Amino acid sequence: MHIFIEGGRALLGGQIGEASIEIADGKISAVDGATVHTALNIDAGGLLVLPGIIDLHGDAFERQMMPRPGVDFPIDVALIDSDRQAIGNGITTVFHGTTWSWEPGLRSGDNARRLLETIEALRPQLAADTRFHLRHETYNLDAEAEIVGWLSTRRIDLLAFNDHMDSTVGNLTKPQKRSRMVERSGLSDRAFDALVERVVGRAQLVPASIARLAEAARAAGIRMLSHDDNTPAMRQAFRAQGVAIAEFPINEETAREAAEAGDFIVFGAPNVVRGGSHTGWTKASDMIAKGLCSVLASDYYYPAQLLAAFRLVADGVLALPAAWNLISAAPARAAGLADRGVLGAGHRADLILVDDEQPLRPRIVAVISAGRLVHLTDASRLNRTSAPARKAVAAA
């Protein structure tokens, strides 16, 4: 599809300026070129034209799979609905954060396999570039051989090391949290307790398993994350194994160590939107202000990345180009995706048009993914008479 976007305020080279953008064959073919009449002309007057959002860690799709404990829906239905939600919120590249735990139920191996297979089967028809982020619970030792196989054949796009065992054991005495864990697993209370006891008993085998998996990921060239790092030493240990992304470090000391070493640091965008962590841990906006966060992810709520970027601007934490970098260019670099995250000739044509008239309530007007118009809320902007293209502000 050949598309010409004219009259918008585009994010180019770290600045916002009026520009026109031409798209052909799934890529940006020209920026601020001469006006052309194509198969599809879009009037972006008064709108922001921004790179598509890249979400490295989103697990909101789990709610489509199991909207209530014990209530399952087909994975293909859940993924198609999640794709609509992601695109509707400006996310053009989405890494579905799939937890493979030692638990049965929602986070079981069977579900992880079905999810991977369904993503692979549906990928051609999904609007967002949909990728597989495996969140490996490190105590899930029985899964190691199969995960190594997935890594060697590059079926995994990101590999995260998670260890929620301490919180699982701690939550056994908290009725509400215990109930949620047991219901998710589908086991009885007694069976769940027995399973936890067996898994905890294999703790001494976990470090060697992590090392083998990290080695396999390095060999396959797959980027890795460590989740909830709680000390600088823990971050250093993972970095030594090639894990260069710190996902949700739980204190400033650990985040600072990661930043000083040049690691990517991921926090959840809902944390910014809500003004703090729902767990009471690190406040993401504070970390951003101190230069200790390089990426914001949707985490559990797809609208959060868009809202967080504009919240940071409204609160005076960052200007829009820097705020948008947290959800576009930086996650692209972290994931090794050199073809997206910025607006430039030759890059993948992932763009969103945003009405920012209400600063804290930005509205997605259109989404273009890989050069295809996949979401539009205002059809009156199509096929208008083109005006001369205007000069963009020079890149900083």
C-alpha positions as CSV (number, residue, x, y, z in Angstrom):
1,M,0.0,0.0,0.0
2,H,1.2,3.5,-0.9
3,I,0.3,6.1,1.8
4,F,1.0,9.8,2.1
5,I,0.6,11.5,5.5
6,E,0.6,15.3,5.3
7,G,0.4,18.2,7.6
8,G,1.2,16.5,10.9
9,R,3.6,17.4,13.7
10,A,6.1,14.6,13.4
11,L,8.8,13.4,15.8
12,L,12.0,13.6,13.7
13,G,15.5,13.5,15.0
14,G,14.5,14.3,18.6
15,Q,12.3,17.3,17.7
16,I,8.7,17.9,16.8
17,G,8.1,19.7,13.5
18,E,5.6,19.8,10.7
19,A,6.4,17.3,8.0
20,S,4.9,15.0,5.5
21,I,5.7,11.3,5.3
22,E,5.5,8.9,2.3
23,I,5.1,5.2,2.8
24,A,5.6,2.5,0.2
25,D,6.1,-1.3,0.4
26,G,5.8,-1.4,4.2
27,K,8.6,1.2,4.8
28,I,8.9,4.9,5.1
29,S,10.1,6.0,1.7
30,A,10.5,9.7,2.2
31,V,10.2,12.3,5.0
32,D,9.1,15.8,4.0
33,G,9.1,15.1,0.3
34,A,7.0,16.6,-2.3
35,T,3.2,16.1,-2.1
36,V,2.0,13.1,-3.9
37,H,-1.4,11.7,-4.6
38,T,-1.4,8.0,-3.7
39,A,-3.9,5.2,-3.2
40,L,-4.3,6.6,0.3
41,N,-3.8,10.2,1.4
42,I,-4.2,11.0,5.1
43,D,-4.6,14.6,6.5
44,A,-2.8,14.7,9.8
45,G,-3.4,18.4,10.3
46,G,-3.4,19.2,14.0
47,L,-2.2,15.7,15.0
48,L,1.1,14.3,16.2
49,V,2.7,11.7,14.0
50,L,4.8,9.4,16.1
51,P,6.7,6.1,15.8
52,G,4.6,3.1,16.8
53,I,4.9,2.0,20.4
54,I,7.0,-1.1,21.1
55,D,6.0,-3.1,24.1
56,L,8.7,-5.4,25.5
57,H,6.6,-6.9,28.3
58,G,2.8,-7.1,28.3
59,D,0.8,-9.9,29.8
60,A,-2.7,-8.3,29.7
61,F,-3.6,-11.0,27.1
62,E,-3.9,-13.4,30.1
63,R,-7.1,-11.7,31.0
64,Q,-8.5,-12.6,27.6
65,M,-7.4,-16.2,28.1
66,M,-8.8,-16.4,31.6
67,P,-11.0,-13.4,32.4
68,R,-12.0,-15.0,35.7
69,P,-10.2,-17.7,37.7
70,G,-11.0,-21.1,36.2
71,V,-12.8,-19.6,33.2
72,D,-10.9,-20.3,30.0
73,F,-11.3,-19.0,26.5
74,P,-9.6,-20.3,23.3
75,I,-6.1,-18.9,22.9
76,D,-6.7,-17.8,19.3
77,V,-9.8,-15.8,20.3
78,A,-7.8,-14.2,23.2
79,L,-4.9,-13.3,20.9
80,I,-7.0,-11.7,18.2
81,D,-8.8,-9.6,20.8
82,S,-5.5,-8.7,22.5
83,D,-4.2,-7.7,19.0
84,R,-7.1,-5.3,18.6
85,Q,-6.5,-3.8,22.0
86,A,-2.7,-3.4,21.4
87,I,-3.2,-1.7,18.0
88,G,-6.0,0.5,19.4
89,N,-3.6,1.8,21.9
90,G,-0.8,2.5,19.4
91,I,1.3,-0.6,20.0
92,T,2.7,-1.8,16.7
93,T,5.2,-4.3,18.1
94,V,4.1,-6.4,21.0
95,F,6.1,-9.0,23.0
96,H,3.6,-11.2,24.8
97,G,5.1,-11.9,28.1
98,T,4.3,-15.6,28.6
99,T,5.0,-17.1,32.0
100,W,6.1,-20.8,32.1
101,S,6.1,-21.7,35.7
102,W,6.3,-24.9,37.7
103,E,2.5,-24.5,38.3
104,P,-0.2,-26.2,36.3
105,G,-3.1,-24.1,34.9
106,L,-2.8,-20.7,33.3
107,R,1.0,-20.5,33.6
108,S,1.7,-24.1,32.8
109,G,3.9,-25.7,30.1
110,D,0.8,-26.8,28.1
111,N,-0.4,-23.2,28.0
112,A,3.0,-21.8,27.0
113,R,3.2,-24.3,24.2
114,R,-0.3,-23.6,22.9
115,L,0.4,-19.9,23.1
116,L,3.6,-20.1,21.2
117,E,2.1,-22.3,18.5
118,T,-0.9,-20.0,18.2
119,I,1.2,-16.9,17.9
120,E,3.2,-18.6,15.2
121,A,0.0,-19.6,13.3
122,L,-1.8,-16.3,13.7
123,R,1.2,-14.0,13.2
124,P,0.5,-13.3,9.5
125,Q,-3.1,-12.1,10.2
126,L,-2.4,-10.0,13.3
127,A,-2.1,-6.2,12.9
128,A,0.7,-5.8,15.4
129,D,4.1,-7.4,14.9
130,T,3.5,-10.1,17.6
131,R,6.5,-11.8,19.3
132,F,7.1,-14.3,22.1
133,H,8.7,-13.2,25.4
134,L,9.2,-16.2,27.5
135,R,9.1,-15.4,31.2
136,H,10.9,-18.5,32.6
137,E,10.4,-19.2,36.3
138,T,13.9,-20.3,37.3
139,Y,12.6,-23.0,39.6
140,N,10.8,-24.7,36.7
141,L,13.8,-27.0,36.2
142,D,11.8,-29.6,34.2
143,A,11.3,-27.2,31.4
144,E,15.0,-26.5,30.7
145,A,15.6,-28.9,27.9
146,E,12.5,-27.9,26.0
147,I,13.4,-24.2,26.4
148,V,16.9,-24.8,25.1
149,G,15.3,-26.3,22.0
150,W,13.1,-23.3,21.5
151,L,16.1,-21.0,21.9
152,S,18.2,-23.0,19.4
153,T,15.5,-22.7,16.8
154,R,14.8,-19.1,17.6
155,R,11.2,-19.6,18.4
156,I,11.7,-17.3,21.4
157,D,12.2,-13.5,20.9
158,L,13.1,-12.5,24.4
159,L,14.0,-14.7,27.4
160,A,13.4,-13.4,31.0
161,F,14.6,-15.0,34.2
162,N,11.9,-14.8,36.9
163,D,12.1,-16.0,40.5
164,H,8.8,-15.5,42.4
165,M,9.5,-18.4,44.8
166,D,10.0,-16.2,47.9
167,S,6.8,-14.3,47.3
168,T,4.9,-17.5,46.6
169,V,6.0,-19.0,49.9
170,G,5.3,-15.8,51.7
171,N,1.8,-15.5,50.1
172,L,0.8,-19.0,51.4
173,T,-0.2,-17.4,54.7
174,K,-2.1,-14.5,53.0
175,P,-5.7,-15.7,52.3
176,Q,-6.5,-13.5,49.4
177,K,-3.2,-14.0,47.5
178,R,-3.1,-17.7,48.4
179,S,-6.6,-18.1,47.0
180,R,-5.6,-16.4,43.7
181,M,-2.6,-18.7,43.3
182,V,-4.5,-21.9,44.0
183,E,-7.4,-21.0,41.7
184,R,-5.0,-20.1,38.9
185,S,-3.3,-23.5,39.2
186,G,-6.5,-25.5,39.4
187,L,-5.1,-27.6,42.3
188,S,-6.6,-28.2,45.7
189,D,-5.0,-26.3,48.7
190,R,-3.2,-29.5,49.9
191,A,-1.9,-30.4,46.5
192,F,-0.6,-26.8,45.9
193,D,1.2,-26.8,49.2
194,A,2.8,-30.1,48.4
195,L,3.9,-28.9,45.0
196,V,5.5,-25.8,46.5
197,E,7.4,-27.9,49.0
198,R,8.8,-30.2,46.2
199,V,9.8,-27.2,44.1
200,V,11.5,-25.3,46.9
201,G,13.5,-28.5,47.7
202,R,15.3,-28.3,44.4
203,A,16.7,-24.8,45.0
204,Q,20.3,-25.8,44.8
205,L,19.9,-26.9,41.2
206,V,18.6,-23.5,40.0
207,P,21.8,-21.5,39.4
208,A,23.3,-24.1,37.1
209,S,20.1,-24.2,35.1
210,I,20.1,-20.5,34.7
211,A,23.7,-20.6,33.4
212,R,22.8,-23.3,30.8
213,L,19.8,-21.4,29.5
214,A,21.8,-18.1,29.3
215,E,24.5,-19.9,27.4
216,A,21.9,-21.2,24.9
217,A,20.3,-17.8,24.5
218,R,23.7,-16.2,23.9
219,A,24.5,-18.8,21.3
220,A,21.2,-18.1,19.5
221,G,21.6,-14.3,19.7
222,I,18.5,-13.9,21.8
223,R,18.2,-10.9,24.2
224,M,17.7,-11.7,27.9
225,L,16.1,-9.9,30.9
226,S,16.3,-10.5,34.6
227,H,13.1,-9.7,36.5
228,D,12.9,-8.0,39.9
229,D,16.6,-7.7,40.5
230,N,16.8,-6.8,44.2
231,T,20.6,-6.1,44.7
232,P,23.4,-4.7,42.7
233,A,25.1,-8.1,43.1
234,M,22.2,-9.9,41.6
235,R,22.3,-7.5,38.6
236,Q,26.0,-8.0,38.2
237,A,25.6,-11.8,38.3
238,F,23.0,-11.7,35.5
239,R,25.0,-9.2,33.4
240,A,28.0,-11.5,33.6
241,Q,25.9,-14.1,31.8
242,G,24.9,-11.7,29.0
243,V,21.6,-10.6,30.5
244,A,21.7,-6.9,29.6
245,I,18.1,-5.8,30.4
246,A,17.1,-5.2,34.0
247,E,13.3,-5.6,34.2
248,F,11.7,-3.9,37.2
249,P,14.6,-3.5,39.6
250,I,13.0,-3.2,43.0
251,N,15.2,-0.4,44.5
252,E,17.2,2.6,43.4
253,E,20.5,1.1,44.4
254,T,20.1,-1.8,41.9
255,A,18.7,0.5,39.2
256,R,21.7,2.8,39.6
257,E,24.2,0.0,39.3
258,A,22.4,-1.1,36.1
259,A,22.5,2.4,34.6
260,E,26.1,2.9,35.4
261,A,26.9,-0.3,33.5
262,G,24.9,0.8,30.5
263,D,22.1,-1.8,30.9
264,F,18.6,-1.2,29.6
265,I,16.2,-0.7,32.6
266,V,12.6,-1.5,32.2
267,F,9.8,-0.2,34.4
268,G,6.0,-0.5,34.0
269,A,4.1,2.3,32.4
270,P,1.1,1.7,34.7
271,N,3.4,2.8,37.5
272,V,3.8,6.2,35.9
273,V,0.1,6.6,35.1
274,R,-1.0,5.6,38.6
275,G,1.8,7.6,40.3
276,G,3.5,4.6,41.9
277,S,3.9,0.9,42.0
278,H,0.9,-1.2,43.0
279,T,3.3,-3.4,45.0
280,G,4.8,-0.4,46.9
281,W,8.2,-0.7,45.3
282,T,10.1,1.8,43.1
283,K,8.3,4.8,41.8
284,A,9.0,4.8,38.0
285,S,8.6,8.5,37.5
286,D,11.3,9.2,40.1
287,M,13.6,6.7,38.4
288,I,13.0,8.4,35.0
289,A,13.8,11.8,36.5
290,K,17.1,10.4,37.8
291,G,18.0,8.8,34.5
292,L,17.5,5.3,35.9
293,C,14.9,4.1,33.5
294,S,15.3,3.6,29.7
295,V,12.2,1.6,28.7
296,L,8.5,1.7,29.8
297,A,6.4,-1.5,29.1
298,S,2.7,-1.9,29.2
299,D,3.1,-4.6,31.9
300,Y,-0.5,-5.5,32.6
301,Y,-2.5,-2.7,30.9
302,Y,-2.2,-1.9,27.2
303,P,-3.3,1.8,27.3
304,A,-0.5,2.6,29.9
305,Q,2.4,3.4,27.6
306,L,0.6,6.1,25.6
307,L,-0.8,7.6,28.8
308,A,2.5,7.4,30.6
309,A,4.4,9.3,27.9
310,F,1.9,12.2,28.1
311,R,1.8,12.1,31.9
312,L,5.6,12.6,32.0
313,V,5.2,15.6,29.8
314,A,2.3,17.1,31.8
315,D,4.2,16.6,35.0
316,G,7.3,18.3,33.7
317,V,9.5,15.2,34.0
318,L,10.4,15.0,30.3
319,A,9.7,16.7,27.0
320,L,7.6,14.6,24.6
321,P,10.6,13.4,22.4
322,A,12.4,12.0,25.4
323,A,9.2,10.6,26.9
324,W,8.3,8.9,23.6
325,N,11.8,7.5,23.3
326,L,11.0,5.3,26.4
327,I,8.2,3.5,24.4
328,S,9.6,3.5,20.9
329,A,13.3,3.9,20.1
330,A,14.7,2.6,23.4
331,P,12.7,-0.6,23.5
332,A,13.6,-1.2,19.8
333,R,17.3,-0.9,20.7
334,A,16.9,-3.2,23.8
335,A,15.3,-5.9,21.7
336,G,17.8,-5.5,18.8
337,L,15.2,-4.2,16.3
338,A,17.2,-1.7,14.3
339,D,14.4,-1.3,11.7
340,R,11.9,0.6,13.8
341,G,11.3,3.0,16.7
342,V,12.0,6.2,14.8
343,L,10.6,7.9,11.8
344,G,13.1,7.8,9.0
345,A,13.5,6.8,5.4
346,G,14.1,3.0,5.1
347,H,12.6,2.2,8.5
348,R,9.6,-0.1,8.9
349,A,6.4,2.0,8.5
350,D,5.0,1.8,12.0
351,L,3.3,5.1,12.8
352,I,0.5,6.4,15.0
353,L,-1.5,9.7,14.6
354,V,-2.4,11.2,18.0
355,D,-4.8,13.9,19.0
356,D,-3.2,15.6,21.9
357,E,-5.7,18.4,22.5
358,Q,-6.3,17.0,26.0
359,P,-2.8,16.5,27.3
360,L,-3.5,13.7,29.8
361,R,-6.0,12.0,27.5
362,P,-4.3,11.5,24.2
363,R,-6.5,9.9,21.6
364,I,-5.3,7.5,18.9
365,V,-6.7,8.6,15.5
366,A,-4.9,6.3,13.2
367,V,-2.4,3.4,13.3
368,I,-0.2,2.3,10.5
369,S,1.6,-1.0,11.0
370,A,4.2,-2.3,8.5
371,G,2.8,0.2,6.0
372,R,-0.9,-0.9,6.4
373,L,-3.6,1.3,7.8
374,V,-4.9,-1.0,10.5
375,H,-6.9,1.4,12.8
376,L,-8.8,4.6,12.0
377,T,-11.2,6.5,14.2
378,D,-11.9,9.5,11.8
379,A,-12.6,8.6,8.2
380,S,-13.0,12.3,7.2
381,R,-9.2,12.5,7.2
382,L,-8.9,10.2,4.2
383,N,-8.3,11.3,0.6
384,R,-8.5,15.1,1.2
385,T,-7.0,17.5,-1.4
386,S,-3.3,17.7,-0.6
387,A,-1.6,21.0,0.3
388,P,2.1,21.6,-0.2
389,A,4.3,19.8,2.2
390,R,5.8,21.9,4.9
391,K,9.4,21.9,6.1
392,A,10.2,20.0,9.3
393,V,12.2,21.4,12.1
394,A,15.8,20.4,11.7
395,A,17.0,17.4,13.7
396,A,18.9,18.2,16.9
